[in-house]
């Protein structure tokens, strides 16, 4: 039995914490969503079946998993004893879940009426929804806990939830070797690429997912395809056709795996270069502490303060630019000049007028 029927306007008052609001607003910017109502409805649709806040659903799945594991383990328990053990474990998990979501209930900094779309209204107020009991028939409280739980997750998990439809389509394409047409924004210009998907890979720090693939511009032929990657936060699929399939040969697979072993999935496009960077003592300490997108140092060629890397200029630029005077690019000349030009342009902003 679902929650008590919604009003004709299909609006529910929901109170969110400051943290949830800040996270939602940040994610809306990243995912290119302008309506908070649309954002919230997407999270409800994609997350309600997996969230710990969906206490009844979560416990039913937990019980089913326990039953399967314990029976497969051939523990020697009699069925009655086995069911008692399962009941105890489920009761413990229920207490744990209720304690977990209690913190989501308290903070009510932002209260507002939100429109619930037809799909989510059918779920919340339909006979199959069993979450009304643990939430005292308060649908707004349930949605609050669901969104607060979403906001408490690391970005990579939120990305997987919000962009679930994209993930599902790409996983289907990877499993069945379907060719994709994808749209990405490059320098504020939308471009279409023909993509031969390989797999979705997280960066080394598990902060973001990337689609690793072979790719070519739509107007080029297949022989022009190159190893590439696309951020899962920004990729959009314009076409998935089951009639267009492809096959990667063993060499192509080896080439892509070799690159993955050497480079972050964020920087697969193009060939790596030998990049020399001179670090101050402070720069060395920053290098040791700043792990995100850090290129791999060539230990044999590096010295105490001059580090040598095999990576793309883009990765070196993105990583070392924030070092300021603590990192000097020695080579290649093109990258050194790019740093010089960028710092000079920034310096002009602070010169006396």
C-alpha positions as CSV (number, residue, x, y, z in Angstrom):
1,X,0.0,0.0,0.0
2,X,1.5,3.3,-1.1
3,X,1.4,6.7,0.5
4,X,-1.9,8.6,0.9
5,X,-3.0,10.1,-2.4
6,X,-1.3,13.3,-3.5
7,X,-3.2,16.5,-4.2
8,X,-4.4,17.4,-7.7
9,X,-1.4,19.7,-8.3
10,X,0.9,16.7,-7.5
11,X,3.0,18.9,-5.2
12,X,4.7,17.8,-1.9
13,X,6.4,20.0,0.6
14,X,10.0,18.8,1.2
15,X,12.6,20.2,3.6
16,X,16.3,19.9,2.6
17,X,19.4,20.6,4.5
18,X,22.0,23.2,3.4
19,X,24.4,20.4,2.4
20,X,21.8,18.7,0.2
21,X,20.9,22.0,-1.5
22,X,24.5,22.9,-2.2
23,X,25.2,19.4,-3.6
24,X,22.1,19.5,-5.7
25,X,23.0,22.9,-7.1
26,X,26.6,21.8,-7.9
27,X,25.4,18.6,-9.6
28,X,22.8,20.5,-11.6
29,X,25.6,22.6,-13.0
30,X,27.8,19.6,-13.8
31,X,25.0,17.6,-15.4
32,X,23.5,20.7,-17.2
33,X,20.1,20.7,-15.5
34,X,18.3,24.0,-14.9
35,X,15.2,22.8,-13.0
36,X,15.6,21.6,-9.4
37,X,12.2,19.9,-9.7
38,X,13.3,18.0,-12.7
39,X,16.6,17.1,-10.9
40,X,14.8,15.8,-7.9
41,X,12.4,13.7,-9.9
42,X,15.2,12.1,-11.8
43,X,16.9,11.1,-8.6
44,X,13.7,9.7,-7.2
45,X,13.2,7.6,-10.4
46,X,16.8,6.3,-10.6
47,X,17.5,5.8,-6.9
48,X,14.4,4.7,-5.0
49,X,14.9,1.0,-5.9
50,X,18.5,0.9,-4.5
51,X,18.6,3.5,-1.7
52,X,18.9,2.5,2.0
53,X,16.2,5.1,2.6
54,X,13.8,2.8,0.9
55,X,13.8,0.7,4.0
56,X,11.2,-1.9,3.1
57,X,12.6,-2.5,-0.4
58,X,16.2,-2.6,0.9
59,X,15.3,-5.1,3.7
60,X,13.5,-7.4,1.2
61,X,16.5,-7.5,-1.0
62,X,18.8,-8.0,2.0
63,X,16.7,-10.9,3.2
64,X,16.7,-12.5,-0.3
65,X,20.5,-12.2,-0.5
66,X,21.0,-13.6,3.0
67,X,18.7,-16.5,2.2
68,X,20.6,-17.4,-1.0
69,X,24.0,-17.0,0.6
70,X,23.2,-19.1,3.7
71,X,21.5,-21.8,1.8
72,X,24.4,-22.0,-0.7
73,X,26.9,-22.2,2.1
74,X,25.5,-25.5,3.2
75,X,25.9,-24.4,6.8
76,X,24.1,-27.4,8.2
77,X,21.3,-25.3,9.8
78,X,17.8,-26.7,9.9
79,X,15.4,-24.6,7.8
80,X,13.7,-23.3,11.0
81,X,17.0,-22.4,12.6
82,X,18.1,-20.8,9.3
83,X,15.0,-18.6,9.2
84,X,15.6,-17.5,12.8
85,X,19.1,-16.5,11.9
86,X,17.9,-14.6,8.9
87,X,15.2,-12.8,11.0
88,X,17.8,-11.7,13.5
89,X,20.1,-10.4,10.9
90,X,17.3,-8.5,9.1
91,X,16.1,-7.0,12.4
92,X,19.7,-5.8,13.0
93,X,19.9,-4.3,9.6
94,X,16.5,-2.6,10.0
95,X,17.8,-0.9,13.2
96,X,21.0,0.1,11.4
97,X,19.0,1.6,8.5
98,X,16.7,3.6,10.8
99,X,19.7,5.0,12.7
100,X,21.3,5.8,9.4
101,X,18.4,7.8,8.1
102,X,17.6,9.5,11.4
103,X,20.3,12.1,10.7
104,X,18.6,12.9,7.3
105,X,15.3,13.8,9.1
106,X,16.6,16.5,11.4
107,X,18.0,19.3,9.3
108,X,15.2,21.3,7.6
109,X,16.9,24.5,6.4
110,X,15.0,24.8,3.0
111,X,11.3,24.0,2.8
112,X,9.4,24.2,-0.5
113,X,6.7,22.6,-2.6
114,X,8.0,20.4,-5.3
115,X,6.0,18.9,-8.2
116,X,6.1,15.1,-8.4
117,X,5.9,13.9,-12.0
118,X,3.5,11.2,-13.1
119,X,6.0,8.3,-13.1
120,X,7.1,9.1,-9.5
121,X,3.5,9.7,-8.4
122,X,2.5,6.3,-9.7
123,X,5.3,4.8,-7.7
124,X,4.8,6.7,-4.4
125,X,1.0,6.3,-4.3
126,X,0.6,3.0,-6.0
127,X,-0.1,-0.3,-4.3
128,X,3.4,-1.6,-4.9
129,X,5.2,1.1,-2.8
130,X,5.6,-0.2,0.7
131,X,7.6,2.7,2.2
132,X,4.6,4.4,3.7
133,X,4.7,2.3,6.9
134,X,8.3,3.1,8.0
135,X,7.7,6.8,7.2
136,X,4.4,7.1,8.9
137,X,2.6,7.8,5.6
138,X,4.7,11.0,5.1
139,X,5.8,11.0,1.5
140,X,7.7,14.3,1.9
141,X,9.8,12.8,4.6
142,X,10.6,9.7,2.5
143,X,11.7,11.9,-0.5
144,X,13.7,14.1,1.8
145,X,15.7,11.1,3.2
146,X,16.1,9.7,-0.3
147,X,17.6,13.0,-1.6
148,X,19.7,13.6,1.5
149,X,21.1,10.1,1.1
150,X,22.0,10.9,-2.5
151,X,23.7,14.1,-1.5
152,X,25.8,12.3,1.1
153,X,27.4,10.0,-1.5
154,X,30.7,10.7,-3.3
155,X,30.4,12.3,-6.7
156,X,31.1,9.2,-8.7
157,X,28.1,7.4,-7.1
158,X,25.9,10.4,-7.6
159,X,27.0,10.5,-11.3
160,X,26.0,6.8,-11.7
161,X,22.6,7.5,-10.1
162,X,21.7,10.6,-11.9
163,X,22.9,9.5,-15.3
164,X,21.6,5.9,-14.9
165,X,19.9,5.9,-18.3
166,X,23.2,6.9,-20.0
167,X,25.1,4.2,-18.1
168,X,22.5,1.6,-19.0
169,X,22.7,2.4,-22.7
170,X,26.5,2.4,-22.7
171,X,26.7,-0.9,-20.8
172,X,24.4,-2.5,-23.3
173,X,26.5,-1.1,-26.2
174,X,29.7,-2.4,-24.6
175,X,28.3,-5.9,-24.0
176,X,26.9,-6.2,-27.5
177,X,29.4,-4.2,-29.5
178,X,26.9,-1.6,-30.7
179,X,28.3,1.6,-32.3
180,X,27.2,4.8,-30.6
181,X,26.7,8.4,-31.9
182,X,27.5,10.6,-28.9
183,X,27.3,14.4,-28.5
184,X,29.8,16.2,-26.3
185,X,30.5,19.9,-25.8
186,X,34.0,21.0,-26.6
187,X,34.8,24.7,-26.0
188,X,31.0,25.4,-25.8
189,X,30.5,23.8,-29.2
190,X,28.5,20.6,-29.5
191,X,30.2,17.9,-31.6
192,X,29.1,14.5,-32.7
193,X,31.4,11.5,-32.6
194,X,31.0,7.9,-33.8
195,X,32.1,5.8,-30.8
196,X,33.1,2.1,-30.5
197,X,32.7,1.6,-26.8
198,X,35.1,-0.6,-24.8
199,X,34.2,-0.1,-21.1
200,X,33.4,2.4,-18.4
201,X,36.5,3.1,-16.2
202,X,36.9,5.2,-13.1
203,X,39.9,7.5,-12.7
204,X,42.7,6.3,-10.3
205,X,41.2,8.1,-7.4
206,X,37.6,6.9,-8.2
207,X,36.3,10.4,-8.4
208,X,34.8,10.2,-11.9
209,X,33.9,7.7,-14.6
210,X,35.0,7.7,-18.2
211,X,33.8,5.8,-21.3
212,X,37.0,4.3,-22.8
213,X,36.6,3.7,-26.5
214,X,37.7,4.1,-30.0
215,X,36.3,7.2,-31.6
216,X,36.2,9.2,-34.8
217,X,34.5,12.4,-35.9
218,X,31.1,11.7,-37.5
219,X,32.3,12.8,-41.0
220,X,35.5,10.6,-41.0
221,X,35.8,7.0,-42.0
222,X,36.3,4.1,-39.6
223,X,40.1,3.9,-40.4
224,X,40.4,7.2,-38.7
225,X,39.2,6.0,-35.3
226,X,41.6,6.5,-32.4
227,X,41.7,5.6,-28.7
228,X,39.7,8.2,-26.7
229,X,37.7,8.7,-23.5
230,X,34.6,10.7,-22.7
231,X,33.6,12.0,-19.2
232,X,30.4,10.2,-18.2
233,X,29.2,13.5,-16.7
234,X,29.0,15.2,-20.0
235,X,28.4,12.5,-22.7
236,X,25.0,12.4,-24.4
237,X,23.9,9.7,-26.7
238,X,22.2,10.7,-29.9
239,X,21.9,7.2,-31.4
240,X,22.2,3.6,-30.3
241,X,21.4,1.3,-33.2
242,X,21.4,-2.4,-32.7
243,X,22.0,-2.8,-36.5
244,X,25.4,-1.2,-36.3
245,X,27.9,-3.4,-34.7
246,X,31.7,-3.6,-34.6
247,X,34.6,-5.9,-33.6
248,X,37.9,-4.9,-31.9
249,X,40.7,-7.1,-32.9
250,X,43.3,-8.4,-30.3
251,X,45.8,-5.7,-31.2
252,X,43.2,-2.9,-30.8
253,X,42.2,-4.3,-27.4
254,X,45.9,-4.7,-26.3
255,X,46.6,-1.1,-27.4
256,X,43.7,0.3,-25.3
257,X,44.6,-1.9,-22.3
258,X,48.3,-0.7,-22.5
259,X,47.2,2.9,-22.5
260,X,44.9,2.3,-19.5
261,X,47.8,0.7,-17.6
262,X,49.9,3.8,-18.3
263,X,47.6,6.8,-18.2
264,X,44.5,8.0,-16.4
265,X,41.3,7.3,-18.4
266,X,40.8,11.1,-18.5
267,X,43.9,11.5,-20.7
268,X,43.9,8.7,-23.3
269,X,43.5,10.9,-26.4
270,X,46.7,11.6,-28.2
271,X,50.2,10.3,-27.6
272,X,52.2,10.9,-24.4
273,X,55.3,13.1,-24.4
274,X,58.4,13.2,-22.3
275,X,57.8,16.2,-20.0
276,X,60.4,17.7,-17.7
277,X,59.3,19.7,-14.6
278,X,61.6,21.4,-12.1
279,X,60.1,21.5,-8.6
280,X,60.9,23.6,-5.6
281,X,60.9,21.9,-2.2
282,X,57.4,23.1,-1.7
283,X,56.5,21.9,-5.2
284,X,57.8,18.4,-4.3
285,X,55.7,18.3,-1.2
286,X,52.6,19.4,-3.2
287,X,53.3,16.7,-5.7
288,X,53.4,14.1,-3.0
289,X,50.1,15.2,-1.6
290,X,48.1,16.1,-4.7
291,X,46.9,12.8,-6.0
292,X,44.1,13.7,-8.4
293,X,45.2,13.5,-12.0
294,X,48.8,13.2,-11.0
295,X,51.0,11.9,-13.9
296,X,53.3,8.9,-13.2
297,X,56.9,9.9,-12.6
298,X,59.7,8.2,-14.6
299,X,61.9,7.1,-11.7
300,X,64.9,6.3,-13.8
301,X,65.1,9.7,-15.5
302,X,64.0,11.9,-12.6
303,X,66.3,13.6,-10.2
304,X,65.6,15.0,-6.7
305,X,64.0,18.2,-8.0
306,X,63.6,17.6,-11.8
307,X,60.8,15.2,-12.5
308,X,60.3,13.5,-15.8
309,X,56.8,12.3,-17.0
310,X,55.4,10.4,-19.9
311,X,52.0,12.0,-20.3
312,X,50.0,14.4,-22.5
313,X,50.6,18.1,-22.4
314,X,47.0,18.5,-21.3
315,X,47.4,16.4,-18.2
316,X,50.7,18.1,-17.3
317,X,49.0,21.5,-17.8
318,X,45.9,20.7,-15.7
319,X,48.0,19.1,-12.9
320,X,50.9,21.6,-12.6
321,X,49.2,24.9,-13.4
322,X,48.1,25.4,-9.7
323,X,51.7,24.9,-8.5
324,X,52.6,28.4,-9.6
325,X,56.2,29.3,-9.0
326,X,56.8,26.0,-7.3
327,X,56.8,24.2,-10.7
328,X,58.8,25.2,-13.8
329,X,58.1,23.4,-17.1
330,X,61.5,22.8,-18.7
331,X,60.3,21.0,-21.8
332,X,58.7,20.5,-24.3
333,X,59.0,24.2,-25.4
334,X,55.3,24.3,-26.5
335,X,54.1,23.4,-23.0
336,X,56.6,25.8,-21.4
337,X,55.2,28.6,-23.6
338,X,51.6,27.7,-22.8
339,X,52.4,28.1,-19.1
340,X,54.2,31.4,-19.7
341,X,51.3,32.8,-21.7
342,X,48.7,31.7,-19.2
343,X,50.6,33.2,-16.2
344,X,51.2,36.4,-18.1
345,X,47.5,36.8,-18.9
346,X,46.6,36.2,-15.3
347,X,49.2,38.6,-14.1
348,X,47.7,41.4,-16.1
349,X,44.5,41.2,-14.1
350,X,46.4,42.3,-11.0
351,X,48.6,45.0,-12.4
352,X,47.8,48.6,-11.3
353,X,45.6,50.5,-13.8
